[in-house]
Amino acid sequence: MAERYVIGVDFGTLSGRALVVRVSDGAELGEGVSAYRHGVVDDRLPGTEERLPADWALEVPDDYLEVFRTAVPAALAASGVDPADVIGIGIDFTACTILPVTADGTPLCETPEFAGNKHAFVKLWKHHAAQRQADRINALARERGEGWLQRYGGLVSSEWEFAKALQLLEEAPEVYGAMRYFVEAADWVVWKLCGAYVRNACTAGYKGLLQDGAYPSPEFCAALNPAFRDFVADKLERPIGQLGDAAGRLTEEAASWTGLPVGIAVAVGNVDAHVAAPAAQAVEPGQLVAIMGTSTCHIMNGATLEMVPGMCGAVDGGILKGLWGYEAGQSGVGDIFAWFTGNAVPPQYHDEAGRRGLGIHEYLTELASAQQVGEHGLLALDWLSGNRSVLVNHELTGLILGLTLSTKPEEIYRAFLESTAFGTKVIVDAFCDSGVPVTEFIVIGGLKKNPLLMQIYADVLNMPLSVVESGQGPALGSAIHAAVAAGAYPDVAGAAASMGGRTRGVFQPNPEDSARYQEIFAEYLTLHDYFGRGANDVMRRLGDLRRKARA
């Protein structure tokens, strides 16, 4: 039998990446990348130059379609594969990334009426301006004893569908009224590929509060705002597509963009983190996959349903059929390191890095690697983009303690690296303490390339780290789902066994360093609880002042 191939497309925060994968063994044969032309819109609205309020993060939907027009053909060309041998395409997306559209899927920001309205654009996952709406959702759910709240660790995030929709209703009722669907970007791009709007089970469960076949009730929604009563029925509800199923077949228009054959299988959409689990062959309970990039998502299957405080959801079949899929995460990881190097590193460091032919991260990592654990005397909180787990509060902000006149940039850099490891340990400990033990920690994503960061994680967690060698883990995961949707494998677990892979125990904890980190972690927990659990709400008060100043 002739070899068959599939395409996986991973839509990240700043770019989309396409990967050509061989169905028989998961070999990665060619890739293409398309950076979003508008990037993350968090300062000025395109076309109007309107200054956006604090905590906003938007994107332009046509940037996503450009990925199909450029990255997919580039990946095909790089692979040397005959497009006629491609049998399916799958996509994944950051979530909750969501946009208001008309009945035919036209984004409202592309209509003359709403082209200059900020609420008509895509609200990116890290749009955190709906925190007050999330607070009301959480308070009301607790007051009414809504059972679904515990499936989300007792807290709904401002990043998710209901908070963003309620913000849209209350701040731009004209946009809300004109919108036919509030659609996840993952489902929107699949819609554009195959002509069918199918809600994927992953985002519906984790971001849309769909549990046991039902969304929050009309009565609950009305109690938030009377005009919100019919949000689910009018703006959200659609048929649910199961992971690994085909949403439809590639249309002629989408074939013209991509260079792929008309009629190949288009897999139901998925979330970038969740789709990566099969790429890592993490199909058993206890195997936690950390997808480490701009942010970090922590994905794990469990055999039973347990209530884990501050998790991002427990969904039946949310990752693999027959298991409970758990999600947690950190809103800022790579973003923190990028912020620091872009805003707080002196020019002479950049100059020296350039002189030596190193990137600034490589150079700082080299300098930071020479430090002993605790030598810098610093402690940071990794909340520069808020806290996703376990506090679920995006009004929390970053902090660094211990600065002196002798503190050097590489010391601060290392403190930020360590802070993200401490944040991960809080999450791992929450799972273990709640009866969902973590038996293996698997890293996937761009940050695995930093050996110091990986060693810090192994030492802080006091666990070996396994590593997925693929440079495009989520795209590989989407390709695996495409293979199942095309009928090449009976299920995702079977496809993962042939197409996924990882290397176990690449980074081993150093017992001495691990012991030192446990001392520092105890101090981290003190700051974590003091600023994050209500003892001192100074971060929220400062945020209020910031919003007033920018109003």
C-alpha positions as CSV (number, residue, x, y, z in Angstrom):
1,M,0.0,0.0,0.0
2,A,1.2,3.5,-0.9
3,E,2.2,5.7,2.0
4,R,-0.5,8.1,3.3
5,Y,-0.1,11.4,4.9
6,V,-2.0,13.9,7.1
7,I,-1.6,17.6,8.0
8,G,-1.7,19.0,11.5
9,V,-2.1,22.7,12.0
10,D,-1.4,24.3,15.3
11,F,-2.7,27.8,15.9
12,G,-0.7,29.4,18.6
13,T,-0.7,32.9,20.2
14,L,1.5,34.5,17.6
15,S,1.6,32.2,14.6
16,G,0.1,29.1,13.0
17,R,2.3,26.0,12.2
18,A,1.5,23.3,9.7
19,L,3.1,19.9,9.8
20,V,3.1,17.1,7.2
21,V,3.1,13.7,9.0
22,R,3.4,10.1,7.7
23,V,0.4,8.0,8.9
24,S,2.3,4.8,9.3
25,D,4.9,6.0,11.8
26,G,4.4,9.7,12.7
27,A,7.5,10.8,10.8
28,E,7.5,14.6,10.4
29,L,8.4,15.4,6.8
30,G,7.8,19.1,6.4
31,E,6.6,22.2,8.2
32,G,5.5,25.7,7.5
33,V,4.9,28.7,9.7
34,S,2.8,31.8,9.2
35,A,3.2,34.6,11.7
36,Y,-0.1,36.5,12.3
37,R,0.2,39.8,10.5
38,H,-1.5,41.8,13.3
39,G,0.0,39.7,16.1
40,V,-1.7,40.2,19.5
41,V,-3.8,43.4,19.5
42,D,-3.4,44.7,23.0
43,D,-2.6,48.4,22.5
44,R,-4.4,50.0,19.5
45,L,-7.3,48.7,17.5
46,P,-6.4,48.1,13.8
47,G,-8.0,50.6,11.5
48,T,-9.1,53.1,14.2
49,E,-6.0,53.4,16.4
50,E,-8.4,53.4,19.4
51,R,-6.4,52.7,22.5
52,L,-7.6,49.5,24.1
53,P,-8.3,49.3,27.9
54,A,-6.1,47.4,30.3
55,D,-6.2,43.6,30.2
56,W,-7.5,43.4,26.6
57,A,-6.1,41.0,24.0
58,L,-7.6,40.7,20.6
59,E,-6.7,39.1,17.2
60,V,-7.8,39.5,13.6
61,P,-9.6,36.4,12.2
62,D,-8.2,36.7,8.6
63,D,-4.7,36.1,10.1
64,Y,-5.8,32.6,10.8
65,L,-7.0,31.9,7.3
66,E,-3.6,33.2,6.1
67,V,-2.1,30.1,7.8
68,F,-4.0,27.9,5.4
69,R,-3.0,30.0,2.5
70,T,0.8,30.1,3.3
71,A,1.9,27.6,6.0
72,V,0.1,24.6,4.6
73,P,1.5,25.0,1.1
74,A,4.9,25.7,2.5
75,A,4.8,22.5,4.6
76,L,3.7,20.5,1.6
77,A,6.5,21.9,-0.5
78,A,9.1,21.2,2.2
79,S,7.9,17.6,2.6
80,G,8.0,16.6,-1.0
81,V,4.8,14.7,-0.5
82,D,2.3,14.5,-3.4
83,P,-0.8,16.3,-2.1
84,A,-2.9,13.5,-3.7
85,D,-1.6,11.2,-0.9
86,V,-2.8,13.4,1.9
87,I,-6.0,11.9,3.5
88,G,-6.9,14.3,6.2
89,I,-6.2,17.6,8.1
90,G,-6.7,18.4,11.8
91,I,-6.3,21.6,13.7
92,D,-5.8,22.8,17.3
93,F,-6.1,26.2,18.8
94,T,-5.3,28.1,21.9
95,A,-8.5,28.4,24.0
96,C,-10.7,30.0,24.9
97,T,-10.1,32.1,21.8
98,I,-13.5,33.2,20.6
99,L,-15.3,35.5,18.2
100,P,-18.8,36.8,17.3
101,V,-20.0,35.9,13.8
102,T,-23.1,36.0,11.6
103,A,-25.2,33.0,10.7
104,D,-22.9,32.2,7.7
105,G,-19.7,32.5,9.8
106,T,-18.7,36.1,8.8
107,P,-16.8,37.7,11.7
108,L,-18.6,40.8,12.9
109,C,-15.3,42.7,12.7
110,E,-15.4,42.2,8.9
111,T,-18.8,43.8,8.6
112,P,-19.2,47.5,7.8
113,E,-21.3,48.1,10.9
114,F,-18.8,46.7,13.4
115,A,-15.4,47.1,11.7
116,G,-14.3,49.6,14.2
117,N,-15.9,48.0,17.3
118,K,-13.3,46.3,19.6
119,H,-15.9,43.8,20.8
120,A,-16.4,42.5,17.3
121,F,-12.9,41.1,17.1
122,V,-11.5,37.8,18.3
123,K,-11.0,37.8,22.0
124,L,-7.8,35.8,22.6
125,W,-7.4,33.3,25.4
126,K,-5.4,35.9,27.4
127,H,-8.1,38.6,27.1
128,H,-8.5,39.1,30.9
129,A,-10.9,42.0,30.9
130,A,-13.9,39.9,31.9
131,Q,-12.6,39.1,35.4
132,R,-15.4,41.0,37.1
133,Q,-17.9,39.0,35.1
134,A,-16.1,35.8,36.1
135,D,-16.3,36.9,39.7
136,R,-20.1,37.2,39.4
137,I,-20.4,33.9,37.7
138,N,-18.4,32.2,40.5
139,A,-20.4,34.0,43.3
140,L,-23.7,33.1,41.8
141,A,-22.8,29.5,41.2
142,R,-21.7,29.1,44.8
143,E,-24.9,30.8,46.0
144,R,-27.1,28.6,44.0
145,G,-25.1,25.4,44.7
146,E,-24.5,24.7,41.0
147,G,-23.0,21.2,40.7
148,W,-21.0,22.0,37.6
149,L,-18.8,24.5,39.4
150,Q,-16.9,21.7,41.2
151,R,-15.9,20.2,37.8
152,Y,-13.8,23.4,37.4
153,G,-12.2,23.3,40.8
154,G,-14.7,25.7,42.2
155,L,-13.8,28.7,40.0
156,V,-14.6,29.7,36.5
157,S,-12.0,31.7,34.6
158,S,-12.3,35.1,33.0
159,E,-10.6,33.5,29.9
160,W,-13.7,31.3,29.2
161,E,-16.8,31.6,27.1
162,F,-19.4,32.6,29.6
163,A,-17.4,35.4,31.2
164,K,-16.4,36.8,27.8
165,A,-19.9,36.6,26.5
166,L,-21.3,38.4,29.5
167,Q,-18.8,41.1,29.1
168,L,-19.8,41.4,25.4
169,L,-23.5,41.7,26.4
170,E,-22.9,44.3,29.1
171,E,-20.3,46.5,27.3
172,A,-21.5,46.2,23.7
173,P,-25.1,45.1,23.6
174,E,-25.3,46.1,19.9
175,V,-22.6,43.6,19.0
176,Y,-24.1,40.9,21.2
177,G,-27.5,41.4,19.5
178,A,-26.1,41.3,16.0
179,M,-24.1,38.1,16.7
180,R,-25.6,34.8,15.7
181,Y,-22.9,32.6,17.1
182,F,-20.2,33.1,19.7
183,V,-17.8,30.6,18.2
184,E,-14.5,29.2,19.4
185,A,-11.7,29.9,16.9
186,A,-10.9,26.2,16.6
187,D,-14.4,25.6,15.4
188,W,-14.5,28.6,13.2
189,V,-11.4,27.6,11.2
190,V,-12.8,24.0,10.8
191,W,-16.0,25.6,9.6
192,K,-14.0,27.5,7.0
193,L,-12.3,24.3,5.9
194,C,-15.4,22.1,5.6
195,G,-18.4,24.3,5.5
196,A,-19.9,22.8,8.7
197,Y,-20.1,24.4,12.1
198,V,-19.5,21.7,14.7
199,R,-18.6,22.5,18.3
200,N,-15.7,20.4,19.5
201,A,-16.2,18.4,22.7
202,C,-12.9,19.7,24.2
203,T,-13.6,23.4,24.2
204,A,-17.3,22.9,24.9
205,G,-16.4,20.9,28.0
206,Y,-13.4,22.9,29.3
207,K,-14.3,26.4,28.2
208,G,-18.0,26.3,27.6
209,L,-19.1,24.7,30.9
210,L,-20.8,21.7,29.2
211,Q,-21.1,18.9,31.7
212,D,-23.1,15.7,31.5
213,G,-24.7,17.0,28.3
214,A,-25.9,20.3,29.7
215,Y,-24.8,23.9,29.9
216,P,-25.6,26.2,32.8
217,S,-29.4,26.7,32.8
218,P,-31.3,29.7,31.4
219,E,-32.3,30.5,35.0
220,F,-28.7,30.8,36.0
221,C,-27.9,32.9,33.0
222,A,-30.9,35.2,33.7
223,A,-29.8,35.7,37.3
224,L,-26.5,37.1,35.9
225,N,-28.3,39.4,33.5
226,P,-31.9,39.1,32.3
227,A,-30.8,39.7,28.7
228,F,-28.3,36.7,29.1
229,R,-31.1,34.2,29.7
230,D,-31.1,32.6,26.3
231,F,-27.3,32.9,25.6
232,V,-26.9,29.1,25.3
233,A,-29.8,28.5,23.0
234,D,-29.4,31.6,20.9
235,K,-25.6,32.1,20.6
236,L,-23.8,29.0,21.7
237,E,-25.5,25.6,21.3
238,R,-24.5,23.5,18.3
239,P,-24.0,19.8,17.6
240,I,-21.0,18.4,19.5
241,G,-18.2,16.7,17.5
242,Q,-16.2,14.1,19.4
243,L,-12.4,14.1,19.3
244,G,-11.1,12.1,16.4
245,D,-14.3,12.3,14.4
246,A,-14.6,14.1,11.0
247,A,-16.4,17.4,11.1
248,G,-16.8,17.2,7.3
249,R,-14.8,17.2,4.1
250,L,-12.5,19.8,2.6
251,T,-14.4,22.3,0.4
252,E,-13.2,23.5,-3.0
253,E,-12.4,26.9,-1.6
254,A,-10.3,25.5,1.2
255,A,-8.6,23.2,-1.2
256,S,-7.6,26.2,-3.3
257,W,-6.0,27.8,-0.3
258,T,-4.1,24.8,0.9
259,G,-3.3,22.9,-2.2
260,L,-4.9,19.8,-0.7
261,P,-7.4,17.5,-2.4
262,V,-11.1,18.3,-2.3
263,G,-13.0,16.0,0.0
264,I,-10.3,14.8,2.4
265,A,-11.4,14.4,6.0
266,V,-11.4,17.5,8.2
267,A,-11.1,16.5,11.9
268,V,-13.2,18.0,14.6
269,G,-11.2,20.8,16.2
270,N,-9.3,20.6,19.5
271,V,-7.3,22.6,22.0
272,D,-3.6,22.9,21.5
273,A,-2.8,21.5,25.0
274,H,-5.2,18.6,24.9
275,V,-4.3,17.4,21.4
276,A,-0.7,17.2,22.5
277,A,-1.3,14.3,24.9
278,P,-1.5,11.6,22.1
279,A,1.6,13.1,20.5
280,A,3.4,12.3,23.8
281,Q,1.8,8.8,24.0
282,A,0.3,10.0,27.3
283,V,-2.8,7.9,27.1
284,E,-2.7,6.4,30.6
285,P,-3.9,7.9,33.9
286,G,-1.2,9.9,35.8
287,Q,0.9,10.9,32.8
288,L,0.9,14.7,33.1
289,V,1.8,16.6,29.9
290,A,3.1,20.2,30.3
291,I,2.8,22.1,27.1
292,M,5.3,24.8,27.7
293,G,5.4,27.9,25.5
294,T,3.9,31.4,25.9
295,S,1.8,29.9,28.7
296,T,1.8,26.4,30.1
297,C,-1.2,23.9,30.1
298,H,-1.0,20.8,32.2
299,I,-3.1,18.0,30.8
300,M,-3.6,14.6,32.4
301,N,-6.0,11.6,32.1
302,G,-7.5,10.2,35.3
303,A,-9.4,6.9,35.9
304,T,-11.9,8.5,38.3
305,L,-13.5,11.9,38.8
306,E,-12.0,13.8,41.7
307,M,-12.5,17.5,42.7
308,V,-9.1,19.3,42.4
309,P,-9.2,22.9,43.7
310,G,-8.5,25.5,41.0
311,M,-8.1,23.2,38.1
312,C,-9.4,24.3,34.7
313,G,-11.8,21.4,34.3
314,A,-12.5,17.7,34.5
315,V,-14.3,16.5,31.4
316,D,-15.4,13.0,30.6
317,G,-13.5,12.0,27.4
318,G,-12.0,15.5,27.3
319,I,-8.7,14.1,26.1
320,L,-9.4,10.4,25.4
321,K,-12.6,8.4,25.3
322,G,-13.2,6.4,28.5
323,L,-11.0,8.6,30.8
324,W,-11.5,11.8,32.7
325,G,-9.4,14.6,31.2
326,Y,-8.0,17.1,33.7
327,E,-6.6,20.5,32.8
328,A,-4.7,23.1,34.8
329,G,-2.3,25.8,33.6
330,Q,-0.2,28.9,34.1
331,S,-1.2,32.0,32.1
332,G,2.3,33.3,31.7
333,V,5.5,31.3,31.3
334,G,7.4,32.0,28.1
335,D,5.7,35.4,28.0
336,I,7.4,36.3,31.3
337,F,10.8,35.5,30.0
338,A,10.1,37.4,26.8
339,W,8.8,40.4,28.7
340,F,12.0,40.5,30.8
341,T,14.4,40.2,27.9
342,G,12.4,42.8,25.9
343,N,12.0,45.4,28.6
344,A,14.5,44.9,31.5
345,V,17.8,43.7,30.1
346,P,20.5,46.3,29.5
347,P,21.8,46.9,26.0
348,Q,25.3,45.7,26.8
349,Y,23.8,42.2,27.5
350,H,22.2,42.2,24.1
351,D,25.4,43.5,22.5
352,E,27.5,40.8,24.1
353,A,25.0,38.1,23.2
354,G,25.1,39.3,19.6
355,R,28.9,39.4,19.6
356,R,29.0,35.8,20.7
357,G,26.4,34.7,18.2
358,L,23.9,33.8,20.9
359,G,20.3,34.7,21.4
360,I,19.6,36.8,24.5
361,H,17.8,33.9,26.2
362,E,20.8,31.6,25.5
363,Y,23.2,34.2,26.9
364,L,21.2,34.8,30.1
365,T,20.7,31.0,30.6
366,E,24.5,30.5,30.4
367,L,25.1,33.2,33.0
368,A,22.3,32.0,35.2
369,S,23.5,28.4,35.1
370,A,26.7,29.4,37.0
371,Q,24.6,30.3,40.0
372,Q,24.0,28.0,43.0
373,V,20.4,27.4,44.1
374,G,19.4,30.3,46.3
375,E,22.6,32.3,45.6
376,H,20.7,35.3,44.0
377,G,18.5,35.8,47.2
378,L,15.4,36.5,45.0
379,L,11.9,35.1,45.0
380,A,9.3,35.9,42.3
381,L,5.6,35.2,41.8
382,D,4.8,34.1,38.3
383,W,1.7,36.1,37.8
384,L,2.7,38.6,35.2
385,S,-0.3,37.4,33.2
386,G,-2.5,36.6,36.2
387,N,-3.0,33.2,37.7
388,R,-4.9,30.4,35.9
389,S,-4.3,27.6,38.4
390,V,-4.9,27.2,41.3
391,L,-6.1,30.7,42.2
392,V,-8.0,31.4,38.9
393,N,-7.6,35.2,39.3
394,H,-6.3,37.3,36.4
395,E,-6.1,40.4,38.5
396,L,-3.2,39.0,40.3
397,T,0.2,40.5,39.2
398,G,3.8,39.7,39.2
399,L,6.2,40.3,42.1
400,I,9.9,39.9,42.8
401,L,11.3,40.1,46.3
402,G,14.9,40.5,47.4
403,L,16.3,43.0,45.0
404,T,19.4,44.9,46.0
405,L,21.8,47.3,44.3
406,S,24.0,44.4,43.4
407,T,21.3,42.3,41.7
408,K,22.2,41.4,38.2
409,P,19.9,40.7,35.2
410,E,20.8,37.0,35.0
411,E,19.8,36.6,38.6
412,I,16.4,38.1,38.0
413,Y,16.1,35.9,34.9
414,R,16.8,32.8,36.9
415,A,14.3,33.9,39.6
416,F,11.6,34.1,37.0
417,L,12.5,30.7,35.6
418,E,12.3,29.3,39.1
419,S,9.0,31.1,39.8
420,T,7.3,29.2,36.9
421,A,8.6,25.9,38.3
422,F,7.2,26.8,41.7
423,G,3.8,27.6,40.1
424,T,3.9,24.2,38.4
425,K,4.6,22.5,41.7
426,V,1.6,24.1,43.3
427,I,-0.5,22.5,40.5
428,V,1.2,19.1,40.7
429,D,0.7,19.1,44.5
430,A,-3.0,20.0,44.1
431,F,-3.5,17.0,41.8
432,C,-1.7,14.6,44.1
433,D,-3.4,15.9,47.3
434,S,-6.8,15.5,45.6
435,G,-6.4,11.8,44.7
436,V,-5.2,12.3,41.1
437,P,-1.5,11.2,41.4
438,V,1.0,12.4,38.9
439,T,3.2,9.4,38.0
440,E,5.1,10.9,35.0
441,F,5.9,14.5,34.1
442,I,6.2,15.0,30.3
443,V,7.3,18.2,28.6
444,I,6.4,19.3,25.2
445,G,6.8,22.7,23.5
446,G,9.5,25.2,22.7
447,L,10.7,25.8,26.3
448,K,12.1,22.3,26.5
449,K,15.0,23.6,24.5
450,N,16.2,25.5,27.6
451,P,18.3,22.9,29.6
452,L,18.5,25.1,32.7
453,L,14.8,25.6,32.9
454,M,14.2,21.9,32.5
455,Q,16.7,21.0,35.2
456,I,15.1,23.6,37.6
457,Y,11.7,21.9,37.0
458,A,13.1,18.5,37.7
459,D,14.7,19.8,40.9
460,V,11.7,21.8,42.1
461,L,9.3,18.9,41.4
462,N,11.8,16.3,42.6
463,M,10.7,14.2,39.6
464,P,12.4,13.0,36.4
465,L,11.2,14.8,33.3
466,S,10.3,13.0,30.1
467,V,10.6,15.0,26.8
468,V,8.7,14.8,23.6
469,E,11.3,15.3,20.9
470,S,8.9,16.6,18.3
471,G,9.4,20.4,17.7
472,Q,5.7,20.7,16.8
473,G,4.0,18.6,19.4
474,P,0.4,20.0,19.1
475,A,0.6,19.9,15.3
476,L,1.7,16.3,15.6
477,G,-1.3,15.7,17.9
478,S,-3.6,17.3,15.4
479,A,-2.2,15.1,12.6
480,I,-2.9,12.0,14.8
481,H,-6.5,13.1,15.1
482,A,-6.6,13.7,11.4
483,A,-5.5,10.2,10.8
484,V,-8.3,8.8,13.0
485,A,-10.8,11.1,11.3
486,A,-9.7,9.8,7.9
487,G,-10.2,6.2,9.0
488,A,-6.5,5.2,9.1
489,Y,-6.7,4.1,12.8
490,P,-9.8,3.0,14.8
491,D,-9.2,5.4,17.7
492,V,-6.8,8.1,19.0
493,A,-5.0,5.7,21.4
494,G,-4.2,3.3,18.6
495,A,-2.9,6.2,16.4
496,A,-0.8,7.5,19.3
497,A,0.9,4.2,19.7
498,S,2.2,4.3,16.1
499,M,2.6,8.1,15.5
500,G,3.5,9.6,18.9
501,G,6.5,9.2,21.2
502,R,8.6,10.6,24.0
503,T,12.0,10.0,25.7
504,R,11.7,9.1,29.4
505,G,13.8,10.6,32.2
506,V,15.8,13.0,30.1
507,F,16.3,15.3,33.1
508,Q,16.9,13.8,36.6
509,P,16.5,15.7,39.8
510,N,19.7,16.6,41.8
511,P,19.0,15.6,45.4
512,E,21.0,18.5,46.9
513,D,19.4,21.1,44.7
514,S,16.0,19.7,45.2
515,A,16.3,19.9,48.9
516,R,17.3,23.6,48.7
517,Y,14.4,24.3,46.4
518,Q,12.0,22.8,48.9
519,E,13.1,25.5,51.4
520,I,12.6,28.3,48.8
521,F,9.2,26.8,47.7
522,A,7.9,27.1,51.3
523,E,8.6,30.8,51.1
524,Y,6.9,31.0,47.6
525,L,3.8,29.4,49.2
526,T,3.8,32.1,51.9
527,L,3.7,34.9,49.3
528,H,1.3,32.9,47.0
529,D,-1.3,32.6,49.8
530,Y,-0.8,36.1,51.2
531,F,-1.4,37.9,47.9
532,G,-3.5,35.3,46.2
533,R,-6.0,34.1,48.8
534,G,-7.3,37.4,50.1
535,A,-5.0,38.4,53.0
536,N,-3.9,41.4,51.0
537,D,-5.7,42.5,47.8
538,V,-3.2,45.2,46.9
539,M,-2.8,43.7,43.4
540,R,-6.5,44.2,42.7
541,R,-6.5,47.7,44.1
542,L,-3.5,48.7,42.0
543,G,-5.3,47.2,39.0
544,D,-8.3,49.4,39.7
545,L,-6.1,52.4,39.8
546,R,-4.5,51.3,36.4
547,R,-7.9,50.9,34.8
548,K,-9.1,54.3,36.0
549,A,-5.9,56.0,34.7
550,R,-6.4,54.3,31.2
551,A,-10.2,55.0,31.0
